Amino acid sequence: MENERNIGRTAALVVVAFLALAALQLWWNRSEKNGTADERDMRVAPTQIEAEDQHLEIGAGKPGSQWERPEVRRREMQRLLSLLSNAPGDSERRSAALRLRYLADESAGPALVRLLNDKDGVVAQRCAETLVRLWQRSDSPRVNQFFRQGLEAYEAGDYEKALELFDACASLDADIPDLYRLRAEIFLEMDRTGEALKECRRALRHNEDNFLAHCALAKCYRDMRDGEAALESVNRALSIYPGFEAARQLRKEILSLQRAGEL
């Protein structure tokens, strides 16, 4: 009887060992096929962006380490810029311009500035929006958070708080081109034209293609009753971005004030 129990125990142990080995083999096969959990985490995950009637997937199904992701994005950005230069259809070019909003980096800046003169107004507008996003971006997440909060305060009319937040941004990262233009806009709202003028010039020293800063500079000269300088600045904004509606309206206002003898 005791022998039968021993045999039963031995058989049970053999079965458990066999099942454990089988499970181990199955895990090993899956790991060989799919990579370890850490490797899977480093793959380039698909990023879906809605655009027109279709979707864009960046890096869909493409394995690679986290260090390869910037290269994947860079190649896709270059492909989209090429489409904007060479694609014959308006729909395809407009979709490419929209997608660039999520992919463009500073290296795309010169091409985007050229596209502000595109014959398709939708393409030009989308490239303008992308440029503004680039001009308002820092490499620091903390600075970007302060910047967003500053924009929210500015849009809510809380100018003192907005200035405090933008000052915090400037102390941490002084190379955000549109930061100074936004401070100029706030100073204009507060009737501090001299300070606004300085901020506009500072913005343009960082980036002479900032059509928003040229437009703000024109407002400064308008408020200072310098019609010729105001017109020169607004014309410069329109030469960079002909479709800039705010600049068009400002130009009409300046010309009207000149005709009335108020500038």
C-alpha positions in Angstrom: 0.0 0.0 0.0 2.8 2.3 1.0 4.6 1.5 -2.3 1.5 2.5 -4.3 1.4 5.9 -2.5 5.0 6.5 -3.3 4.4 5.6 -6.9 1.5 8.0 -7.0 3.5 10.8 -5.5 6.3 10.2 -8.0 3.9 10.2 -10.9 2.3 13.5 -9.7 5.7 15.1 -9.4 6.6 14.0 -12.9 3.4 15.5 -14.3 4.0 18.8 -12.5 7.6 19.0 -13.7 6.5 18.2 -17.2 3.8 20.9 -17.2 6.3 23.4 -15.7 8.8 22.6 -18.5 6.1 22.9 -21.1 5.0 26.3 -19.8 8.7 27.5 -19.7 9.2 26.3 -23.3 6.0 28.1 -24.4 7.1 31.4 -22.7 10.6 31.1 -24.3 9.1 30.6 -27.8 6.9 33.6 -27.4 9.8 35.7 -26.1 11.9 34.7 -29.1 9.1 35.6 -31.5 7.9 38.9 -30.0 10.8 40.1 -27.8 10.9 40.8 -24.1 8.3 43.0 -22.4 10.9 45.8 -22.3 11.7 45.5 -26.0 8.0 45.6 -26.8 7.6 48.7 -24.8 10.3 50.4 -26.9 8.6 49.8 -30.2 7.3 52.7 -32.2 3.6 52.8 -31.4 1.2 53.9 -34.1 0.1 57.5 -33.7 -3.2 58.2 -35.4 -4.1 61.7 -36.5 -7.4 62.6 -38.1 -7.0 64.6 -41.3 -9.5 65.3 -44.0 -11.2 61.9 -44.8 -8.3 59.8 -43.8 -6.0 59.0 -41.0 -2.2 59.1 -40.6 -0.3 56.3 -38.8 3.3 57.1 -38.0 5.5 54.1 -37.5 2.6 51.7 -37.6 3.8 48.2 -36.9 7.4 49.2 -37.2 9.7 47.7 -34.6 12.5 49.8 -33.2 14.0 51.3 -30.1 13.0 54.6 -28.5 16.1 56.2 -30.0 14.8 55.4 -33.5 11.5 57.2 -33.0 12.8 60.7 -33.8 14.3 59.4 -37.0 10.9 57.9 -38.0 9.2 61.2 -37.3 11.9 63.1 -39.2 11.5 60.9 -42.3 7.7 61.3 -42.2 8.1 65.1 -41.9 10.4 65.2 -44.9 8.0 63.1 -46.9 5.1 65.5 -46.1 7.2 68.5 -47.0 8.0 66.8 -50.3 4.3 66.2 -50.9 3.6 69.9 -50.3 6.2 70.8 -53.0 5.3 68.1 -55.6 1.8 66.7 -55.0 -0.6 67.9 -57.8 -3.9 67.5 -55.8 -5.2 70.2 -53.4 -6.7 67.5 -51.0 -3.4 65.7 -50.7 -1.4 68.9 -50.0 -3.9 70.1 -47.5 -3.8 66.8 -45.6 0.0 67.0 -45.6 0.0 70.5 -44.3 -2.4 69.5 -41.5 -0.3 66.5 -40.5 2.9 68.6 -40.3 1.3 70.4 -37.3 2.1 67.3 -35.3 5.4 66.4 -36.8 7.3 69.5 -37.8 10.5 70.5 -35.9 12.7 73.6 -36.2 14.4 72.2 -39.3 11.1 72.6 -41.2 10.9 76.3 -40.4 12.4 77.7 -43.7 10.2 75.5 -45.9 7.1 76.4 -43.9 7.9 80.1 -44.2 8.1 79.7 -48.0 4.8 77.9 -48.0 3.1 80.9 -46.4 3.1 82.3 -50.0 1.4 79.1 -51.3 -1.4 79.7 -53.8 -3.7 77.5 -51.8 -4.9 79.6 -48.9 -5.7 76.5 -46.7 -2.2 75.2 -47.1 -0.7 78.6 -46.2 -2.9 79.0 -43.2 -2.0 75.5 -41.9 1.7 76.2 -42.4 1.3 79.5 -40.5 -0.4 77.7 -37.6 2.5 75.1 -37.5 5.1 77.9 -37.5 3.4 79.6 -34.5 3.4 76.3 -32.6 7.2 75.9 -33.3 7.9 79.5 -32.3 6.0 78.9 -29.0 7.8 75.6 -28.1 10.5 74.9 -25.6 12.5 71.8 -25.0 11.5 72.0 -21.3 8.1 70.5 -20.3 8.1 72.9 -17.3 8.5 75.9 -19.6 5.8 74.7 -21.9 3.5 74.3 -19.0 4.1 77.9 -17.8 3.7 79.1 -21.4 0.3 77.4 -21.7 -0.8 78.9 -18.5 0.4 82.3 -19.6 -1.6 82.0 -22.8 -4.7 81.0 -20.9 -4.3 84.0 -18.6 -3.7 86.3 -21.6 -6.8 85.1 -23.3 -8.8 85.5 -20.1 -7.7 89.1 -19.9 -5.5 88.6 -16.7 -2.6 90.5 -18.1 -0.6 90.7 -14.9 -0.7 87.0 -14.3 0.2 86.3 -18.0 3.2 88.6 -17.7 4.4 86.8 -14.5 4.1 83.4 -16.3 5.9 84.7 -19.4 8.6 86.2 -17.3 9.0 82.8 -15.6 9.3 81.2 -19.1 12.0 83.8 -20.2 14.0 83.1 -17.0 14.1 79.4 -17.8 14.4 79.5 -21.6 15.1 82.9 -23.3 15.0 81.5 -26.8 11.3 81.1 -27.4 10.7 83.6 -30.3 7.0 84.3 -29.9 7.3 84.8 -26.1 8.4 88.4 -26.7 5.7 89.1 -29.2 3.1 87.9 -26.8 4.5 90.2 -24.1 4.3 93.0 -26.6 0.6 92.3 -27.2 0.0 92.4 -23.5 1.8 95.7 -23.1 -0.2 97.2 -26.0 -3.4 96.1 -24.2 -2.1 97.9 -21.0 -1.2 101.1 -23.0 2.5 100.6 -22.3 3.5 101.2 -25.9 7.2 101.9 -25.3 7.6 98.5 -23.5 5.7 96.8 -26.3 8.0 98.3 -28.9 11.0 96.9 -27.2 9.5 93.4 -26.9 8.6 93.5 -30.7 12.1 94.3 -31.6 13.4 91.6 -29.3 11.0 89.1 -30.9 12.3 90.0 -34.4 15.9 89.7 -33.3 15.1 86.1 -32.5 13.2 85.5 -35.7 12.8 88.1 -38.5 10.1 86.0 -40.2 7.7 86.3 -37.3 4.8 87.9 -39.1 2.9 88.2 -35.9 5.7 90.3 -34.4 5.8 92.6 -37.5 2.1 93.1 -37.1 2.4 93.9 -33.4 5.2 96.3 -34.2 2.9 98.1 -36.7 0.4 98.5 -33.8 3.0 100.1 -31.7 3.8 102.6 -34.4 0.1 103.2 -35.0 -0.3 104.1 -31.3 2.7 106.3 -31.5 1.2 108.1 -34.5 4.0 107.1 -36.8 2.0 106.2 -39.9 4.9 105.5 -42.3 6.6 103.2 -39.9 3.3 101.4 -39.1 2.6 100.9 -42.8 6.1 99.6 -43.4 5.8 97.1 -40.6 2.4 95.8 -41.6 3.5 95.5 -45.2 6.5 93.5 -44.0 4.1 91.1 -42.2 2.1 90.7 -45.4 5.1 90.1 -47.5 6.0 87.1 -45.3 2.4 85.8 -45.1 0.1 87.4 -47.7 -3.0 85.6 -46.3 -2.6 87.1 -42.8 -6.1 88.5 -42.3 -5.3 90.4 -39.1 -2.5 92.3 -41.0 -4.8 93.0 -43.9 -7.3 94.6 -41.6 -4.6 96.5 -39.7 -3.3 97.9 -43.0 -6.8 99.1 -44.0 -7.0 100.8 -40.6 -3.6 102.5 -40.9 -4.4 103.8 -44.4 -7.8 105.0 -43.2 -6.1 106.9 -40.3 -3.6 108.4 -42.8 -6.3 109.6 -45.1 -8.1 111.2 -42.1 -4.9 113.0 -41.2 -4.7 111.2 -37.8 -1.4 109.5 -38.6 
